[in-house]
Amino acid sequence: MGPVGSTLARPILATLAAAITVAGGACATGSGSRGPGASPGSDGYTRIVAPFPVLDEAGNPIEHPFLGGFNIPRPQLIDIDGDGDDDLFVQEETGRIMFFEHVPGETPQFQWRTDRFQDLEVGEWFRFVDLDQDGDADLLAEQPFSYVRYYRNDGTRQQARFVEAADTLRDTSGVAIFSDRQNIPNATDVDCDGQMDLLIGRLVGTVTRYESTVADPNGVPRFRHVTDAFEDIEIIAQIGSAHGANTMALGDIDDDGDEDLFWGDYFEPGILFLENTGTCRNPTLTGEPVPFPTDEPLRTSGYNAPAIGDVDGDGDADILVGVLGGAYNPNTTSADNFHYLEQVERGAFVHRTSRFVSMLDFGAESIPIAVDLDGDGDQDLLIGNKIEQHDTQNGKLYRLINEGSRGEPRFRLDGAMQVGEGYHLRPAFGDLDGDGDADAILGTWEDELRLYLNRATDRSMQLTLVDSAVVTLTRGRNATPTLGDIDGDGDLDLFVGESSGALNFYENTGTPQAPEFTLVSDEYGDFDVGRRSVPVLHDLDGDGDLDLLVGSESEGVRYFRNDGTAESPIFVDAGVLEIGDFGFAAPAFIDVDGDGDHDVILGGSRGGLWFYENRGR
């Protein structure tokens, strides 16, 4: 093949060679539990991915800001609707596949359609491939205990319909085919003999090959075991002889008529390339694996998942790489984990972006806070997140300033506030010194909460640390505070969530000008929301008193309705709000559209934000 080159571009948040947008309308190829842009919840909330303009720091639009972020994107490109271009599938969470339809235009675009493509259960990995060779894409997926599930496509090339044909693929002797859940296999007719080959990477760096034979009485392909040492491939990691989880992608990357191989390994900081120096009928992949691209190899935290397809619609093969997180620390940020390598001429690749999907993404475990940062009378957003070692993006409070008007919001990223070290940064805002502006109590990963007073003399916010341990938790870490006058005495009291899931309640026994927080209970109400509680005080039902809403690691957002009064609360468990089903839910309530009710912005484990418009209250 020709020279493999690379020109690295500066990672950006929103500008892509192939833009990704959100569009409404139904998708003929699949449907999920959420529609393509909005989804109703039983509590009157509707999820919207792009409800209003959001700009990056350079003023570029973020195409679908509230998609939720990526931690471990596992991509695949395939023409699922038979229109001649490659669509995009991404698995971010176990058991579900996101679908982006490729639509034509002057600049190719991928439109998000659903987070749950046809509600398919795919375990830890998925792979579309025409296994029965009838001209449409079937689906292989991880079956619990690391076997291979087979979904046959009983639809057409234009309208896929997947039916589970076998919960476990088997070889010709009836033995279940094993593929460790950390290893993502691939299938292709590698030797052009008309029989599909199933290739499975092993933890020791070798590749097992099976070849399809006649189908069983139910039409499910049976596979003949060929070898456990396909082409004598043995991936040797750079650190000793260690190996680990791996992924494979096969495709004719150099357009010479045979299948080349890309390998991502837990112990490799990039992707390895094995050129097929043989022919289609006689493949030869016995050369030394080399880092790709050769002149400036891609370097990430490791365990990279490559996908080959025509991203830009120019007729040649490009490469997407999802970073699943291996043995190395992030080089820049944990959100730079979805790389796009465009093939600009035969064998020459240009690195276009490390954030292929244009959305708000703050790395991991985002925590949004609604507060007026610029003193213009509307609510802006601060977003805290989790720290990872050597990750320059985390451990900050990111500003999203509302530069729009009442009823027509427009947010812009405006850098980050530096407030000291801490794994999680979650402030609670309120006037704690009686001067009419918003001060902050900052929760961190440790057991101490810090008090910051706003010393600004204009409409800006200038937080000054005045007490590094204004409150010390009796136990637990990952403090997530919220302030509110829960007893109607005119000062702000304090609830604090923490790692165990318990709620800590501190009564303000001082004054509105000089707070003193006295512990009342470190297991308030004996409420059990699971781990990592994130409380918010908010009048959800509009009856004039503060209700208690608590996000958690696995329980979503639980609603404790105040059936008492503003002076004497009685919190009753009213169930879980139907506003998201992902880990580490961190809610913020904000009347972002000026219609008099409060919408919800959720942070989560993936590091992005989800937006739910209030259409029922």
C-alpha positions in Angstrom: 0.0 0.0 0.0 1.0 3.6 -0.3 2.4 5.7 2.6 0.2 6.0 5.7 0.4 9.6 6.8 -1.2 11.7 9.5 -1.7 15.4 10.2 -3.0 15.9 13.7 -5.5 18.6 14.2 -6.1 20.5 17.4 -9.0 18.8 19.3 -12.1 20.9 19.2 -15.5 20.6 20.7 -17.8 21.1 17.8 -16.2 21.6 14.4 -16.1 18.4 12.4 -15.4 17.4 8.9 -18.5 15.3 8.9 -21.0 17.1 11.2 -23.5 15.3 13.3 -26.9 16.9 13.8 -30.2 16.1 15.4 -33.4 15.9 13.4 -36.9 15.0 14.0 -39.0 12.5 12.1 -39.2 8.7 12.2 -36.6 6.3 11.2 -37.7 3.5 8.9 -34.9 1.2 10.0 -35.6 1.1 13.7 -37.3 2.6 16.7 -36.3 3.0 20.3 -37.9 3.8 23.6 -37.1 7.4 22.9 -37.9 9.3 19.7 -35.5 11.1 17.5 -35.2 14.4 19.4 -37.8 14.3 22.1 -39.5 11.8 24.4 -42.3 12.2 26.8 -42.1 11.2 30.5 -45.0 10.3 32.8 -44.2 13.4 34.9 -44.7 15.8 32.1 -41.1 16.1 31.0 -39.9 15.6 27.5 -36.3 14.9 26.5 -35.0 17.2 23.8 -31.5 16.8 22.5 -31.2 20.3 20.9 -33.8 22.5 22.5 -32.0 25.8 22.0 -28.7 27.1 20.6 -25.5 26.2 22.6 -22.1 27.5 21.4 -18.6 26.5 22.2 -16.0 29.0 23.4 -15.2 30.0 19.8 -18.8 30.7 19.0 -19.4 27.5 16.9 -22.7 25.8 17.4 -22.7 22.5 19.2 -25.1 20.5 17.1 -26.8 18.4 19.7 -25.5 19.6 23.1 -27.7 17.4 25.3 -26.9 14.0 23.9 -25.3 13.0 27.2 -21.6 12.5 26.6 -19.4 9.5 25.8 -17.1 7.5 28.1 -16.5 4.4 26.1 -17.9 4.8 22.5 -17.8 1.5 20.5 -18.6 2.5 16.9 -19.5 0.7 13.7 -20.2 2.1 10.2 -22.6 0.2 8.0 -25.3 1.0 5.4 -28.3 -0.2 7.4 -31.0 1.4 5.2 -29.7 0.5 1.8 -29.4 4.0 0.5 -25.7 3.7 -0.5 -24.0 5.5 2.4 -22.7 4.3 5.8 -24.7 5.0 8.9 -23.2 5.2 12.3 -24.0 2.9 15.3 -22.4 3.6 18.7 -22.6 1.5 21.9 -22.0 3.6 25.0 -23.8 1.5 27.5 -24.2 -2.2 28.0 -27.3 -3.6 26.3 -28.2 -0.8 23.9 -27.1 0.7 20.6 -27.4 4.4 19.5 -28.2 5.0 15.9 -27.2 8.0 13.7 -28.5 8.0 10.2 -26.3 9.3 7.4 -28.1 11.9 5.3 -26.9 13.5 2.1 -25.8 17.1 1.9 -23.0 19.4 0.8 -21.3 18.2 4.0 -22.3 14.7 5.0 -24.2 14.6 8.2 -25.2 12.0 10.7 -28.6 12.6 12.3 -29.2 11.0 15.8 -32.4 8.9 15.7 -32.5 6.8 18.9 -30.5 5.6 21.9 -32.1 2.1 21.7 -32.0 0.8 18.2 -35.0 -1.6 17.9 -34.6 -2.2 21.6 -32.0 -4.9 20.8 -30.3 -6.5 23.7 -26.6 -6.6 22.8 -24.7 -7.2 26.0 -21.1 -5.8 26.1 -20.5 -5.6 22.3 -22.3 -5.7 18.9 -21.2 -6.4 15.3 -23.4 -5.9 12.2 -22.4 -8.4 9.5 -24.2 -10.3 6.7 -23.7 -13.6 8.4 -26.2 -15.6 6.3 -25.0 -13.8 3.1 -28.5 -12.8 1.9 -27.6 -9.2 1.1 -28.6 -7.5 4.3 -26.9 -6.9 7.7 -27.4 -9.4 10.5 -26.2 -8.8 14.0 -23.9 -10.6 16.4 -23.9 -9.5 20.0 -22.4 -10.6 23.4 -24.5 -13.1 25.2 -24.1 -13.2 29.0 -21.2 -15.5 30.0 -19.4 -14.3 26.8 -21.0 -16.4 24.2 -22.2 -15.1 20.8 -25.9 -14.2 20.2 -27.2 -14.1 16.6 -30.0 -11.8 15.4 -31.1 -12.6 11.8 -32.3 -9.7 9.7 -35.7 -10.8 8.4 -36.4 -7.5 6.9 -34.8 -6.0 3.8 -31.7 -4.0 2.9 -33.9 -0.9 3.1 -35.8 -1.7 6.3 -34.0 -3.9 8.8 -36.0 -6.1 11.2 -33.9 -8.2 13.6 -35.1 -11.4 15.1 -33.2 -13.5 17.6 -32.3 -16.7 15.7 -29.9 -18.2 18.2 -29.0 -17.2 21.8 -25.6 -18.9 21.3 -23.7 -19.7 18.1 -22.2 -23.2 18.0 -19.5 -25.0 16.1 -20.1 -28.1 14.0 -19.6 -30.3 17.0 -22.3 -28.5 18.9 -19.9 -26.6 21.3 -20.8 -23.1 22.1 -18.5 -20.5 20.6 -16.8 -18.5 23.3 -15.8 -14.8 22.9 -14.7 -13.2 26.1 -16.8 -10.1 26.7 -13.7 -7.8 26.7 -12.9 -8.9 23.2 -15.0 -7.6 20.3 -14.8 -10.1 17.4 -15.4 -9.5 13.7 -16.7 -11.5 10.7 -15.9 -11.3 7.0 -15.2 -13.6 4.1 -11.5 -13.2 4.7 -10.4 -15.6 1.9 -13.1 -14.9 -0.6 -14.3 -18.5 -0.8 -18.0 -17.6 -0.2 -18.0 -18.7 3.4 -18.1 -16.2 6.3 -15.2 -16.3 8.7 -15.6 -15.5 12.4 -12.4 -14.0 13.9 -12.1 -13.8 17.7 -9.2 -12.1 19.4 -8.0 -13.8 22.6 -6.5 -12.4 25.8 -3.1 -13.8 24.8 -3.0 -11.8 21.6 -3.8 -14.5 19.2 -6.8 -14.8 16.8 -9.2 -17.8 16.6 -10.8 -18.4 13.2 -14.1 -20.2 12.5 -15.6 -20.7 9.0 -19.3 -21.0 8.4 -20.7 -24.3 6.9 -24.2 -25.4 6.2 -26.9 -23.9 8.4 -28.8 -25.9 11.1 -32.5 -26.8 10.6 -33.5 -23.4 11.9 -31.3 -21.6 9.4 -28.6 -20.7 11.9 -25.1 -20.9 10.5 -22.8 -23.5 12.0 -19.1 -22.9 12.2 -16.1 -25.1 11.6 -13.2 -24.4 13.9 -10.2 -23.7 11.7 -7.4 -22.5 14.0 -6.5 -20.8 17.3 -3.6 -19.1 15.6 -4.9 -17.4 12.6 -2.0 -16.2 10.4 0.2 -16.7 13.4 -0.9 -13.3 14.7 0.4 -12.7 18.2 0.1 -9.2 19.4 2.9 -8.4 21.8 2.3 -5.4 24.0 4.9 -2.8 24.7 5.0 -3.5 28.4 6.4 -6.9 28.8 4.3 -9.7 27.5 1.0 -8.4 28.8 -2.2 -8.6 26.8 -5.7 -7.7 27.5 -9.1 -6.8 26.1 -9.0 -6.3 22.4 -11.0 -5.2 19.4 -10.7 -5.9 15.7 -11.8 -4.2 12.5 -11.3 -5.6 9.0 -11.6 -3.7 5.8 -9.9 -3.0 2.5 -8.3 0.2 3.7 -5.8 0.5 0.8 -8.3 -0.5 -1.9 -6.2 -3.4 -3.2 -9.0 -6.0 -3.1 -8.2 -7.7 0.2 -9.0 -7.3 3.8 -6.5 -5.5 6.1 -6.7 -5.8 9.9 -6.7 -3.2 12.7 -6.3 -4.2 16.3 -6.9 -2.3 19.6 -5.6 -3.8 22.8 -5.9 -2.9 26.5 -2.1 -2.6 26.7 -1.6 -0.6 23.5 -1.8 3.2 23.5 -3.0 3.3 19.9 -4.2 1.0 17.2 -2.0 -1.6 15.4 -2.2 -2.2 11.7 -1.6 -5.5 9.9 -1.5 -5.0 6.1 -2.7 -7.9 4.0 0.2 -8.4 1.6 -1.5 -11.4 -0.1 -4.6 -11.5 -2.2 -8.3 -11.9 -1.7 -8.1 -15.6 -2.3 -4.9 -16.1 -0.4 -4.7 -13.6 2.4 -1.3 -12.9 4.1 -1.4 -11.1 7.5 1.9 -12.4 8.8 3.8 -9.1 9.0 4.8 -7.2 12.1 1.9 -5.2 13.6 2.8 -1.5 13.3 1.2 1.5 15.1 -1.2 3.5 12.9 -0.8 6.0 11.3 2.9 5.1 10.9 4.3 8.7 10.8 2.4 10.0 13.8 0.5 7.1 15.6 -2.7 7.8 17.4 -2.0 7.7 21.2 -4.8 7.4 23.8 -5.4 5.8 27.1 -5.5 2.4 25.3 -8.1 -0.3 24.4 -9.1 1.4 21.2 -12.1 0.2 19.1 -11.5 0.9 15.4 -14.3 1.0 12.8 -13.9 1.2 9.1 -16.3 2.9 6.7 -16.9 5.8 4.3 -17.5 8.7 6.8 -17.3 11.6 4.3 -19.1 9.9 1.4 -16.2 10.2 -1.0 -16.0 6.5 -1.9 -12.9 5.5 0.2 -12.5 4.0 3.6 -12.1 6.2 6.7 -11.5 5.2 10.3 -13.4 6.0 13.5 -11.7 5.0 16.8 -13.6 4.8 20.1 -11.4 4.9 23.2 -12.5 2.4 25.8 -9.8 3.1 28.4 -6.8 0.9 28.7 -3.6 0.8 30.7 -2.6 4.4 30.1 -3.7 7.7 31.4 -5.6 10.2 29.2 -3.3 12.4 27.3 -5.6 15.4 27.2 -9.1 14.8 28.5 -11.2 11.8 29.0 -13.8 13.3 26.7 -11.3 13.2 23.7 -12.3 9.6 23.1 -13.9 9.5 19.6 -11.4 10.0 16.9 -11.9 10.5 13.2 -9.2 9.7 10.7 -10.1 10.8 7.1 -8.4 9.1 4.2 -7.5 12.0 1.9 -5.6 9.9 -0.7 -4.9 6.3 -1.0 -3.2 5.2 2.2 -2.8 8.7 3.6 -4.9 9.7 6.7 -5.6 13.0 8.4 -6.7 13.2 12.0 -9.8 15.4 11.9 -11.0 15.4 15.5 -10.9 13.6 18.8 -14.6 14.4 19.4 -16.5 13.1 16.4 -19.9 13.6 17.9 -20.6 17.3 18.6 -22.1 17.6 22.1 -21.4 18.9 25.6 -19.0 16.5 27.2 -17.1 17.2 30.4 -15.4 13.9 30.8 -17.2 11.9 33.6 -19.9 12.4 36.2 -21.1 15.8 35.3 -23.0 17.8 37.9 -24.9 20.9 36.7 -25.9 23.8 38.9 -28.3 26.6 37.9 -27.2 30.1 39.0 -27.0 33.6 37.7 -23.3 33.9 37.0 -23.3 37.3 35.2 -26.0 39.1 37.1 -28.3 39.7 34.2 -31.4 38.2 35.8 -31.5 34.8 34.1 -30.0 31.5 35.2 -26.7 30.3 33.8 -25.1 26.9 34.4 -22.0 25.7 36.2 -20.9 22.1 35.5 -18.7 20.2 37.9 -17.2 16.8 37.1 -14.9 14.0 38.2 -11.1 14.2 38.3 -9.0 11.7 36.6 -5.3 11.6 37.0 -3.5 13.7 34.4 -6.8 14.8 32.9 -6.6 18.5 32.2 -10.4 18.9 31.7 -11.6 17.6 35.1 -11.6 19.1 38.5 -13.1 22.4 37.2 -16.4 24.3 37.2 -17.4 25.0 33.6 -19.5 28.0 32.8 -22.4 28.0 30.4 -23.6 31.6 30.1 -27.2 32.3 28.9 -26.7 35.1 26.4 -30.2 34.9 25.1 -33.5 36.4 26.2 -36.4 35.3 28.3 -38.1 32.7 26.2 -35.3 32.4 23.7 -32.3 31.0 25.5 -28.8 30.7 24.0 -25.9 29.4 26.0 -22.2 29.8 25.4 -19.3 27.9 27.0 -17.2 30.5 28.8 -14.2 28.7 30.3 -13.9 27.3 33.8 -13.7 28.6 37.3 -10.7 27.5 39.3 -11.7 26.7 42.9 -9.0 24.4 44.2 -8.4 20.7 44.1 -11.0 18.0 44.6 -12.4 15.0 42.8 -15.9 16.1 42.5 -16.8 19.8 42.5 -20.4 20.5 43.3 -21.3 24.0 44.7 -24.6 25.1 46.3 -25.4 28.8 45.8 -27.2 31.2 48.1 -26.8 34.5 49.9 -24.8 33.6 52.9 -23.6 37.0 54.0 -26.7 39.1 53.4 -25.2 41.3 50.7 -27.7 40.3 48.0 -25.5 38.2 45.8 -24.9 34.5 45.5 -22.2 32.8 47.6 -21.2 29.2 47.5 -20.7 26.1 49.6 -18.5 23.7 47.6 -18.6 20.0 48.0 -15.6 18.0 47.0 -14.5 14.4 46.9 -13.2 14.7 50.5 -15.3 15.0 53.7 -14.9 18.8 54.0 -17.1 21.4 52.5 -15.7 24.8 51.7 -17.3 28.3 52.0 -16.8 30.8 49.3 -18.1 34.4 49.5 -18.8 36.5 46.4 -16.6 39.6 46.7 -17.5 41.0 43.3 -18.5 44.7 43.2 -20.2 44.4 39.8 -22.5 41.9 38.3 -19.7 39.3 37.9 -19.0 36.5 40.3 -15.7 36.4 42.2 -15.7 33.7 44.7 -13.2 33.9 47.6 -12.4 31.0 49.9 -13.1 32.0 53.5 -13.4 28.6 55.2 -12.0 25.3 53.9 -14.0 23.2 56.3 -17.2 25.1 57.1 -18.8 21.7 57.4 -17.1 18.3 57.9 -19.1 15.2 57.2 -19.2 12.6 60.0 -18.6 9.9 57.4 -18.6 9.5 53.7 -17.1 11.5 50.8 -18.2 13.0 47.5 -20.1 15.8 49.2 -23.0 17.3 47.1 -24.6 20.2 49.0 -27.8 22.1 48.4 -29.1 25.2 50.3 -32.6 26.2 51.2 -34.7 27.7 54.0 -36.3 24.5 55.1 -37.7 25.7 58.4 -39.0 29.2 57.3 -36.7 31.2 59.7 -35.2 33.4 57.0 -31.8 31.7 56.7 -30.4 29.0 54.5 -30.1 25.4 55.8 -28.0 22.7 54.3 -28.5 19.2 52.9 -25.5 17.2 51.8 -25.5 14.0 49.8 -22.5 11.7 49.9 -20.9 8.5 48.7 -23.0 6.1 50.8 -26.2 7.6 49.5 -27.2 8.9 52.9 -28.5 12.5 53.3 -26.9 14.8 55.9 -29.0 17.7 57.3 -27.5 20.7 58.9 -29.7 23.4 60.4 -28.5 27.0 60.1 -28.4 28.1 63.7 -26.7 31.4 62.9 -28.1 34.3 61.0 -28.7 35.2 57.3 -25.4 37.3 57.5 -23.3 34.7 59.4 -24.3 31.1 59.0 -23.5 28.3 61.5 -24.4 24.9 60.3 -25.3 22.4 63.1 -25.7 18.7 62.3 -29.2 17.4 62.9 -28.9 14.0 61.2 -26.4 12.2 59.0 -29.2 9.8 57.9 -32.0 12.3 57.3 -35.4 10.6 57.1 -33.8 7.2 56.7 -34.2 7.8 52.9 -32.5 5.1 50.8 -31.6 6.1 47.3 -28.7 3.8 46.8 -25.1 5.2 46.5 -24.0 8.7 45.6 -26.9 10.9 46.6 -27.2 14.3 44.9 -30.0 16.4 46.7 -31.8 19.4 45.3 -34.4 21.6 47.2 -37.0 22.8 44.8 -40.8 23.5 44.8 -41.7 20.8 42.3 -45.4 20.8 42.9 -45.8 24.6 43.1 -47.5 24.6 46.5 -45.1 27.2 48.1 -42.8 24.9 50.0 -39.6 23.2 49.2 -39.6 19.6 48.0 -36.6 17.3 48.1 -35.3 15.6 44.9 -32.3 13.3 45.1 -30.3 11.9 42.2 -28.3 8.8 42.8 -25.9 6.3 41.1 -28.5 3.8 40.0 -32.0 5.0 41.2 -32.4 8.0 38.9 -34.0 11.0 40.5 -36.3 10.2 43.5 -39.0 12.7 44.5 -39.7 13.4 48.1 -42.8 15.6 48.2 -43.2 18.0 51.0 -46.7 17.4 52.5 -46.0 19.6 55.4 -45.4 23.4 55.3 -42.7 25.8 54.5 -41.9 25.9 58.3 -42.4 22.3 59.2 -41.6 19.9 56.3 -42.9 16.4 56.0 -41.2 14.6 53.1 -43.1 11.7 51.5 -41.5 9.4 49.0 -43.4 10.0 45.7 -41.4 7.7 43.5 -38.8 8.2 40.8 -39.1 10.9 38.1 -39.3 9.6 34.6 -36.4 11.6 33.3 -33.6 9.3 32.4 -32.3 5.9 33.0 -28.5 6.2 33.3 -26.0 6.2 36.1 -25.2 9.0 38.6 -28.1 11.2 37.9 -27.4 14.8 39.1 -30.4 17.1 38.6 -30.7 20.9 38.2 -34.0 22.7 37.9 -34.2 25.8 35.7 -36.8 27.8 33.9 -34.7 28.0 30.8 -37.5 28.9 28.4 -39.2 31.6 30.5 -42.6 29.9 30.5 -43.0 29.9 34.3 -42.3 26.3 35.0 -39.0 24.6 35.7 -37.2 22.3 33.2 -34.6 19.7 34.2 -31.0 19.5 33.2 -29.4 16.2 34.2 -25.7 15.4 34.6 -24.6 11.8 34.6 -21.8 9.3 34.5 -21.1 9.8 30.8 -20.0 13.4 31.5 -22.6 15.2 29.3 -25.9 16.8 30.0 -29.5 15.7 29.3 -32.3 18.3 28.9 -36.0 17.7 29.8 -38.6 20.3 29.0 -41.4 20.6 31.5 -44.6 20.3 29.4 -46.9 19.0 32.1 -46.7 21.4 35.1 
